[in-house]
Amino acid sequence: MGEWKNILGAKSMPYLNHPPIQQLIRSIPVSEHSVEVEAAFWLPFCEAAGRLAEHHALFAGQATIRISRHWLHDAPQVSVTTRCLAILLWGYPSGARGDLHRGWLENLPQIAAAASQPGLTWGDYYAQLHAIGGLGISTISKLACFFGLCFEGHMALVLDQRIIRVIAAGRWTELGPLHGLTYINAHLRYVDYLAAMAGLAYAGGMESEQLEFFLFSLGESF
């Protein structure tokens, strides 16, 4: 019985540089990752916040739409505020915790202007968005990622609570340099996160965003 407990309870430290894992990550069609969003759910919120123009531009009369990462990165022929709305809906298709999305919609032009501003340091970028209210590292990193911003030479990536949990649990050996990262201090360690992800992606011949999505979707599965 003791032997079986040891086998069943054993904890290993998997490696991101293990060839089968690298091959799996490289095969992820991350640009096609999409979520389905219902127009009817968001219509009353957009109407109350005076954002019907963006709602109509995004849904174009359709009952549901699928918003993909590829579209968010390129967002052809839409306004900055419509693109910002799409990013927020992609991240929170069924609404944000505690109806935070009401505040986001009311402040959408201000958020869009700050989120799309290039050339800022990460500290200044985070500070000006955080000051608007209702925006944390998960949302701000999504905005930075899909507006294609770069900090200290590294492209922005999503850093949400699930990825933070994977890092904090010490599940992957190569993420050791990010030890101590928590939701509370994630905005202070964000550039460290980008640098670590870029280095791992380069070494494994993968895209940083593929690695980010792997940690989000499968990081706790090995």
Secondary structure, DSSP 8 states (H G I E B T S, - for coil): -HHHHHHHH------TTSHHHHHHHHT--GGG-EEEEEHHHHHHHHHHTT-HHHHHHHHTT-SEEEEEHHHHHH-TT--HHHHHHHHHHHH-TT--GGGHHHHHHHTHHHHHHHHT--S--HHHHHHHHHTTSS--HHHHHHHHHHTT-EETTEE-----HHHHHHHHTT-SGGGGGGTT--TTTHHHHHHHHHHHHHHHHHHHT--HHHHHHHHHHHTT--
